Amino acid sequence: MPIVVDVDVMLARRKMSVGTLAERVGITPANLAVLKNGRAKAVRFTTLAALCEVLDCQPGDLLRWEPDGDDGAADVTP
């Protein structure tokens, strides 16, 4: 998937455990693990905002885009 989630990077920078972050954000550790491991298909803005608040960061610190590597062209089909 071209969207990469860097929650683990911010956890390391903040020296915080997954369990602590999940508790402070108000989601289950299992759901946080799905997000952290790149298996999530979507994230709610409220969850993203809570992650940013707890980790004292911006959404761009948690999410980044990487090309798929197919042919370099982005799929823009509506």
Order of alpha helices (4+ residues) and beta strands (2+ residues): beta-alpha-alpha-alpha-alpha-alpha-beta
